[in-house]
Amino acid sequence: MFRIEVVEAEKIAYINTPFQAEFNVFLKNKCAGKWDKQRSAWCVATEFVGDIREKMKEIFGHDDTFCEKLVSLKITFHKKIVGQEITIFSRTILFQKSNEIKKGYGVVIPANTYRLQKNEIEIDAGTTVILRDFPLPKLAEVQILDENVEVKIIHDEYDVEMLKSEKKQLCERLCEIEKILQKMEDEK
């Protein structure tokens, strides 16, 4: 399950969620939030915590105090998708950071199905994405208006290629973390 967390400490609250552009803009502009690199969390005044929890429910389907049944979704895009950031049901699938494509939290997508083209992200037609930890009640609230997108709830279905892709992504992330930790140790 992805982590949604509000940690209050005196007059400051630390907010930790998966990346979601709209939520980050809300924290920065409406709550005067500042990104704290050390904690990998947003830092805001505690007076905004109530509003932040409401926005969490709107964006993620739940806040840090309660989480209903979570499911995995299998999403198939039947036509090419192009954009600066690719989202579905307010969850970020892919976004750009430092001229690289990054995956949203809980997203599994085969690496050979997307690319950066003319400063926009392209996802190939026929691509299947797994979106983990999606609140089941939120699925009932959303409508799929595009017949080119197919969504199914999956229960313990494992696709070998998707698992290999996810394993590769996790190994790459572990290598990144190892480098960051080593750099932090070297700076001591």
N, C-alpha and C positions, 0 to 999 in steps of 0.2 A: 504494500500500500504506500502511496506517496505521502510525504509528510506535510501536514498543515499544522502549524504550531504558532501560538501566541504565548510568549514568555514575558510576564510583567516583572519589572524590577524598579521599585520606587516610582519615579515619574517617567520612566522610559519603558516601552514595550518593544520586543524583538519579534518580527514577523517572518516566518519561514514557510514558503509555499513553492510548488513547482513554478517554473517560468510561465507567465501569461502576460502578454504586453498590456492589455487593458487594465489588469490588476496593478501592474507596476506603475502605470501612469496615474492611476487613482492614488496609490500610496505616495507617490512623489508630489503630485499637484494638489490633491485634496487634503492630505494628511501631513504635508511638509516632511515626508519621509526621506531619509538618507540611507544609502547602502553602506553597510558595515562589512568590509571585506574580511576582517578577522573572524567574525561570527557567521559569515555568509547568510546574512539576514538583513531585513529592513529595520531601521531604528525609527520609532515614532513616539510622540507623546502619548501617554496612557489615555488621555481624554478621547482619543480617536478609536479606541479598541472596539466599542460598540458598533460604530460605522464600518470598521474593517471586517468584523464578523458578518455583518449583513452583506457586504460586498463579496466575501468568501462564499456565502450561500448562493448568491446570484451567479458567480463565476464558476465555482467548483462543485456546487450542489450540496455542500456542507461546510461547516466551519470546524474549528479545532475542538469544540466541546461535544460534538455528536456526529457520528457517521453511520448512516444506514447501510443496507446491504450493497456491497460493491460487486460489479461484474466486469468481465472483459468483453470488449466489442470487437468484432471483425468488420472492418470498413473497407469496401471495395470501391475504388474510383473508376467508373467505366469510361471516363474521358479525361484528357490531360488537364491537370490543375496547375495554374500559374498565379504567383503572387509574391509579395514581399515577405509575408508570413502566412502559413497555411494553418487554419484552425477549423475545428468542427465541434459543435456543441460547447463553445467557449473554451475548449481545450486546445492548446497549441500542439500541432503535429510537427512542423518544422519552422525554424526561424533563422535569421542571419545574425551572426555576431563576428565582428572582425573579419569580414569576407569569407566566413566559413558557414556551412549549414550545420545547425545544431538541432537535435531532436528534443521535443517536449518530454516531460517526465512521464513515464509509463507507456511510451510509444515504441513499438517495434515495427520497423519498415526495412525491407531489403535495401542495402546500400546502392545497388546498381539501378534502382528505380527512380532516383531523383538526382537533380543537378542544379547548379547555379548558372543561369543563362541570362546575359544582359542585365545583371544585378537583380534578377528575380528568380525565385525558386520554381522549378518545374517538377511535377510528379507525373510519371508516365501513366497513360490510360491502362487500365487493367491492374493497377497496383493495389495490393491488399495490405492494410495496416492493422495492427493489433493495438488497441487502446485499453490499457489495463486500469483497474481501480476506478471504474466509472460508476457513480451512484445510480442504482437502478431506478429510484423514484424520479430522478432528473430526466431519464430517458422518456418517461411518459409525458413530460412537459414539452419536449422538443418535437418539432415536426421536420420531416425530411421533405423539403420542397423540390429537390432536384432528383429527377429519375435516374440521373447518372451516378448517384451514390447509393450503394446498397449497405445496409447495416444489419448485422446479426449479433445476438448475444451468444457467446460461446461459453461452454462449461467444460473445463478440463480437456479441451481439444488442443492437441499440440501438433503443429506442422513442423517437420524436421528442418526445413530450410529457414523458417522463421526463428526456430530455436538456435540454429547455428548463427544466424545474423545477430540475434540478441546476445549470445555468448561473446561474439566478436566485439560488439559494442561495449559490453561490460568489461571485457579484458582491456580494451583501449582506454576506458575511463579509469580503471585501476592503475594503468601505467601513468596516466596524467596525474592522478592523486599521488602516486609514488614520487614523481618528479617534483611536485609542489612541496611535499613533505621534506624531501631531500634538500630542496632550496631553502626551506625554512630552517632546517637544521644547520645548514652551511652558514646562514646569516647570523646564527647565535654567537 
